[in-house]
Amino acid sequence: MKAVSARGLVQRFGATVALGPLDLELDGGERLAVLGGNGAGKTTLLRLLATAARPAAGRLELWGLDAVRHRERLRTRIGYLGHQLGLYPALSAAENLQFFATLYGLGRTEAAEALELAGLAAVATRRAGELSRGQLQRLGLARAVVHRPELLVLDEPDASLDAEGRALLARIAEGRTLVLATHDLVLARRICGRALLLRGGRAAGDPWRFRILEAEG
């Protein structure tokens, strides 16, 4: 069973086709980098995969379940980080993670593990609104994995991260299916096994392995 299976996936905004039609399959544990310029459709695709939006046409299945009909059921298995981090500035780093852990029926143990994974234990009691941009990005990543999701969908998560923070991306991806949108080809090659290039909302060919990309320059 595929972790992700999309057939004829389309998204429209009014009369404009923002994505598709797109076919895509990912095995469990596979890591895919989604590449392309601004407006290529990367964010649109990731929002669909994270069930944060519904497709206008086509079919999307996650682990064999229809992503529209079983949206609520699937969300507990997905970790998503978009351009908005979804954090509460007045809460501390630890309180933010405890809050989100509670939403998933989890406790302080899972929140503490995510905080440690993100390397934020030293600032656990500081309010999110007082953290640096890089620390906030790490906290957003911790929020995305606090419930130990099987599928991790990250939209340009390397923004504001230093070298140590980028190493965190590889750690949190371990053992998970990953879809990563980025402009950084070096980072994508380091973390992902395949890449999908979008242009104008359409796939520029099938996903390829990075060794092919490197051979072509």
C-alpha positions as a Markdown table, in Angstrom:
| # | Residue | x | y | z |
|---|---|---|---|---|
| 1 | Met | 0.0 | 0.0 | 0.0 |
| 2 | Lys | 1.3 | 3.4 | -1.0 |
| 3 | Ala | 1.7 | 6.1 | 1.6 |
| 4 | Val | 0.6 | 8.7 | -1.0 |
| 5 | Ser | -1.3 | 8.0 | -4.2 |
| 6 | Ala | -2.7 | 10.9 | -6.3 |
| 7 | Arg | -4.5 | 10.5 | -9.6 |
| 8 | Gly | -5.4 | 13.4 | -11.8 |
| 9 | Leu | -5.1 | 15.8 | -8.8 |
| 10 | Val | -6.3 | 19.3 | -9.6 |
| 11 | Gln | -6.7 | 22.5 | -7.6 |
| 12 | Arg | -8.4 | 25.6 | -8.9 |
| 13 | Phe | -8.7 | 29.1 | -7.5 |
| 14 | Gly | -11.7 | 30.6 | -9.4 |
| 15 | Ala | -11.1 | 30.0 | -13.1 |
| 16 | Thr | -7.3 | 29.6 | -12.6 |
| 17 | Val | -5.9 | 26.1 | -12.4 |
| 18 | Ala | -3.2 | 26.3 | -9.8 |
| 19 | Leu | -2.1 | 22.7 | -9.9 |
| 20 | Gly | -2.5 | 19.7 | -12.1 |
| 21 | Pro | -3.6 | 17.4 | -13.3 |
| 22 | Leu | -1.0 | 15.6 | -11.3 |
| 23 | Asp | -0.2 | 11.9 | -10.6 |
| 24 | Leu | 2.1 | 11.0 | -7.7 |
| 25 | Glu | 2.9 | 7.9 | -5.7 |
| 26 | Leu | 5.1 | 7.6 | -2.6 |
| 27 | Asp | 6.1 | 4.5 | -0.7 |
| 28 | Gly | 6.2 | 4.6 | 3.1 |
| 29 | Gly | 9.4 | 6.1 | 4.3 |
| 30 | Glu | 10.2 | 7.7 | 1.0 |
| 31 | Arg | 11.4 | 11.3 | 0.9 |
| 32 | Leu | 10.4 | 13.6 | -1.9 |
| 33 | Ala | 11.7 | 17.2 | -2.6 |
| 34 | Val | 9.2 | 19.4 | -4.4 |
| 35 | Leu | 11.1 | 22.0 | -6.4 |
| 36 | Gly | 10.0 | 25.0 | -8.5 |
| 37 | Gly | 9.9 | 28.8 | -8.6 |
| 38 | Asn | 7.4 | 31.0 | -6.9 |
| 39 | Gly | 3.9 | 30.3 | -8.1 |
| 40 | Ala | 4.9 | 26.9 | -9.4 |
| 41 | Gly | 2.3 | 25.1 | -7.3 |
| 42 | Lys | 4.5 | 23.8 | -4.4 |
| 43 | Thr | 2.4 | 25.2 | -1.6 |
| 44 | Thr | -0.8 | 24.2 | -3.3 |
| 45 | Leu | 0.4 | 20.6 | -3.6 |
| 46 | Leu | 1.6 | 20.4 | 0.0 |
| 47 | Arg | -1.7 | 21.8 | 1.4 |
| 48 | Leu | -3.6 | 19.1 | -0.5 |
| 49 | Leu | -1.2 | 16.3 | 0.8 |
| 50 | Ala | -1.6 | 17.7 | 4.4 |
| 51 | Thr | -5.4 | 17.7 | 4.0 |
| 52 | Ala | -5.4 | 21.4 | 4.7 |
| 53 | Ala | -7.3 | 21.9 | 1.4 |
| 54 | Arg | -9.6 | 19.9 | -0.7 |
| 55 | Pro | -8.8 | 19.1 | -4.4 |
| 56 | Ala | -11.1 | 20.5 | -7.1 |
| 57 | Ala | -10.8 | 17.3 | -9.0 |
| 58 | Gly | -9.0 | 14.0 | -9.0 |
| 59 | Arg | -8.4 | 11.5 | -6.2 |
| 60 | Leu | -5.9 | 11.6 | -3.4 |
| 61 | Glu | -5.4 | 8.6 | -1.1 |
| 62 | Leu | -3.2 | 8.4 | 2.0 |
| 63 | Trp | -2.5 | 4.8 | 3.1 |
| 64 | Gly | -5.4 | 3.7 | 1.0 |
| 65 | Leu | -7.9 | 6.1 | 2.6 |
| 66 | Asp | -9.6 | 8.8 | 0.6 |
| 67 | Ala | -8.1 | 12.1 | 1.8 |
| 68 | Val | -11.4 | 14.0 | 1.5 |
| 69 | Arg | -13.8 | 11.5 | 3.1 |
| 70 | His | -11.3 | 10.5 | 5.9 |
| 71 | Arg | -9.8 | 13.9 | 6.4 |
| 72 | Glu | -10.2 | 14.0 | 10.2 |
| 73 | Arg | -9.0 | 10.5 | 10.7 |
| 74 | Leu | -5.9 | 11.0 | 8.6 |
| 75 | Arg | -4.8 | 14.3 | 10.2 |
| 76 | Thr | -3.5 | 12.5 | 13.3 |
| 77 | Arg | -1.1 | 10.7 | 11.0 |
| 78 | Ile | 0.2 | 13.8 | 9.3 |
| 79 | Gly | 2.6 | 16.5 | 10.5 |
| 80 | Tyr | 2.3 | 19.8 | 8.5 |
| 81 | Leu | 4.4 | 23.0 | 8.7 |
| 82 | Gly | 3.4 | 25.7 | 6.3 |
| 83 | His | 4.6 | 29.3 | 6.0 |
| 84 | Gln | 2.5 | 30.2 | 9.1 |
| 85 | Leu | 4.0 | 28.5 | 12.1 |
| 86 | Gly | 0.7 | 28.3 | 14.1 |
| 87 | Leu | 2.3 | 29.1 | 17.4 |
| 88 | Tyr | 1.0 | 31.2 | 20.3 |
| 89 | Pro | 3.3 | 34.1 | 21.1 |
| 90 | Ala | 2.1 | 34.5 | 24.7 |
| 91 | Leu | 2.8 | 30.9 | 25.6 |
| 92 | Ser | 6.3 | 29.6 | 26.3 |
| 93 | Ala | 8.0 | 27.1 | 24.0 |
| 94 | Ala | 7.1 | 24.3 | 26.3 |
| 95 | Glu | 3.5 | 25.5 | 26.8 |
| 96 | Asn | 3.0 | 25.6 | 23.0 |
| 97 | Leu | 4.1 | 22.0 | 22.6 |
| 98 | Gln | 2.1 | 20.9 | 25.6 |
| 99 | Phe | -1.0 | 22.6 | 24.1 |
| 100 | Phe | -0.6 | 20.8 | 20.8 |
| 101 | Ala | 0.2 | 17.5 | 22.4 |
| 102 | Thr | -3.0 | 17.8 | 24.4 |
| 103 | Leu | -5.0 | 18.3 | 21.1 |
| 104 | Tyr | -3.8 | 14.8 | 20.0 |
| 105 | Gly | -4.6 | 13.2 | 23.4 |
| 106 | Leu | -0.9 | 13.1 | 24.4 |
| 107 | Gly | 0.9 | 14.4 | 27.4 |
| 108 | Arg | 4.0 | 16.2 | 28.7 |
| 109 | Thr | 6.3 | 13.3 | 27.7 |
| 110 | Glu | 5.7 | 13.8 | 24.0 |
| 111 | Ala | 5.9 | 17.6 | 24.3 |
| 112 | Ala | 9.2 | 17.3 | 26.2 |
| 113 | Glu | 10.6 | 14.9 | 23.6 |
| 114 | Ala | 9.7 | 17.2 | 20.7 |
| 115 | Leu | 11.3 | 20.2 | 22.6 |
| 116 | Glu | 14.5 | 18.2 | 23.1 |
| 117 | Leu | 14.5 | 17.0 | 19.5 |
| 118 | Ala | 14.3 | 20.6 | 18.3 |
| 119 | Gly | 17.2 | 21.6 | 20.5 |
| 120 | Leu | 15.1 | 24.1 | 22.5 |
| 121 | Ala | 15.3 | 22.7 | 26.0 |
| 122 | Ala | 17.4 | 25.8 | 27.1 |
| 123 | Val | 14.6 | 28.2 | 26.1 |
| 124 | Ala | 11.7 | 26.0 | 27.2 |
| 125 | Thr | 10.3 | 28.7 | 29.6 |
| 126 | Arg | 10.7 | 31.7 | 27.2 |
| 127 | Arg | 7.6 | 33.0 | 25.5 |
| 128 | Ala | 7.4 | 32.2 | 21.8 |
| 129 | Gly | 7.1 | 35.9 | 21.0 |
| 130 | Glu | 10.5 | 36.4 | 22.5 |
| 131 | Leu | 12.3 | 33.8 | 20.5 |
| 132 | Ser | 14.5 | 34.5 | 17.5 |
| 133 | Arg | 13.2 | 33.7 | 14.0 |
| 134 | Gly | 15.4 | 30.6 | 13.8 |
| 135 | Gln | 14.2 | 29.4 | 17.2 |
| 136 | Leu | 10.6 | 29.9 | 16.2 |
| 137 | Gln | 11.2 | 27.9 | 13.1 |
| 138 | Arg | 12.5 | 25.0 | 15.2 |
| 139 | Leu | 9.5 | 25.3 | 17.5 |
| 140 | Gly | 7.3 | 25.1 | 14.5 |
| 141 | Leu | 9.0 | 21.9 | 13.4 |
| 142 | Ala | 8.7 | 20.5 | 16.9 |
| 143 | Arg | 4.9 | 21.3 | 16.8 |
| 144 | Ala | 4.7 | 19.4 | 13.5 |
| 145 | Val | 6.1 | 16.2 | 14.9 |
| 146 | Val | 4.9 | 16.3 | 18.5 |
| 147 | His | 2.3 | 13.7 | 17.8 |
| 148 | Arg | 4.8 | 11.4 | 16.0 |
| 149 | Pro | 3.2 | 11.6 | 12.5 |
| 150 | Glu | 3.9 | 9.0 | 9.8 |
| 151 | Leu | 3.8 | 11.6 | 7.0 |
| 152 | Leu | 5.6 | 14.9 | 7.3 |
| 153 | Val | 4.8 | 17.7 | 4.9 |
| 154 | Leu | 7.1 | 20.7 | 5.2 |
| 155 | Asp | 6.8 | 23.9 | 3.1 |
| 156 | Glu | 10.2 | 25.6 | 2.9 |
| 157 | Pro | 11.1 | 24.7 | 6.5 |
| 158 | Asp | 14.7 | 25.7 | 6.1 |
| 159 | Ala | 13.7 | 29.4 | 6.2 |
| 160 | Ser | 15.7 | 31.2 | 9.0 |
| 161 | Leu | 17.5 | 28.0 | 10.0 |
| 162 | Asp | 21.3 | 27.9 | 10.5 |
| 163 | Ala | 23.4 | 24.9 | 9.6 |
| 164 | Glu | 22.5 | 23.2 | 12.9 |
| 165 | Gly | 18.8 | 23.8 | 12.4 |
| 166 | Arg | 19.0 | 22.3 | 8.9 |
| 167 | Ala | 20.6 | 19.2 | 10.4 |
| 168 | Leu | 17.4 | 19.0 | 12.5 |
| 169 | Leu | 15.4 | 18.5 | 9.3 |
| 170 | Ala | 17.2 | 15.3 | 8.6 |
| 171 | Arg | 16.7 | 14.0 | 12.1 |
| 172 | Ile | 13.0 | 14.7 | 12.3 |
| 173 | Ala | 12.5 | 13.0 | 8.9 |
| 174 | Glu | 14.0 | 9.7 | 10.0 |
| 175 | Gly | 11.5 | 6.9 | 9.8 |
| 176 | Arg | 8.8 | 9.0 | 8.2 |
| 177 | Thr | 7.5 | 9.7 | 4.7 |
| 178 | Leu | 8.6 | 13.2 | 3.9 |
| 179 | Val | 7.4 | 15.8 | 1.3 |
| 180 | Leu | 9.7 | 18.8 | 1.4 |
| 181 | Ala | 9.3 | 22.0 | -0.6 |
| 182 | Thr | 12.4 | 24.0 | -0.9 |
| 183 | His | 14.5 | 26.3 | -3.1 |
| 184 | Asp | 17.7 | 24.9 | -1.7 |
| 185 | Leu | 18.8 | 22.1 | -4.0 |
| 186 | Val | 21.8 | 21.2 | -1.8 |
| 187 | Leu | 19.4 | 20.6 | 1.2 |
| 188 | Ala | 17.0 | 18.7 | -1.0 |
| 189 | Arg | 19.8 | 16.4 | -2.2 |
| 190 | Arg | 21.0 | 15.8 | 1.4 |
| 191 | Ile | 17.6 | 14.8 | 2.8 |
| 192 | Cys | 15.5 | 13.4 | -0.1 |
| 193 | Gly | 15.9 | 10.5 | -2.4 |
| 194 | Arg | 13.7 | 11.9 | -5.2 |
| 195 | Ala | 12.6 | 15.2 | -6.6 |
| 196 | Leu | 9.5 | 16.6 | -8.4 |
| 197 | Leu | 9.8 | 19.8 | -10.4 |
| 198 | Leu | 6.7 | 21.9 | -10.8 |
| 199 | Arg | 6.3 | 24.5 | -13.5 |
| 200 | Gly | 3.1 | 26.5 | -13.7 |
| 201 | Gly | 1.3 | 24.0 | -11.6 |
| 202 | Arg | 2.3 | 21.0 | -13.8 |
| 203 | Ala | 4.9 | 18.4 | -13.2 |
| 204 | Ala | 7.9 | 18.7 | -15.4 |
| 205 | Gly | 8.1 | 15.0 | -16.0 |
| 206 | Asp | 8.0 | 12.2 | -13.4 |
| 207 | Pro | 9.9 | 12.4 | -10.1 |
| 208 | Trp | 13.5 | 11.6 | -10.6 |
| 209 | Arg | 16.3 | 10.3 | -8.3 |
| 210 | Phe | 18.9 | 12.9 | -7.4 |
| 211 | Arg | 21.7 | 10.9 | -9.0 |
| 212 | Ile | 20.1 | 11.6 | -12.3 |
| 213 | Leu | 19.8 | 15.2 | -11.6 |
| 214 | Glu | 23.4 | 15.4 | -10.5 |
| 215 | Ala | 24.5 | 13.6 | -13.7 |
| 216 | Glu | 22.7 | 16.2 | -15.8 |
| 217 | Gly | 24.2 | 19.0 | -13.8 |
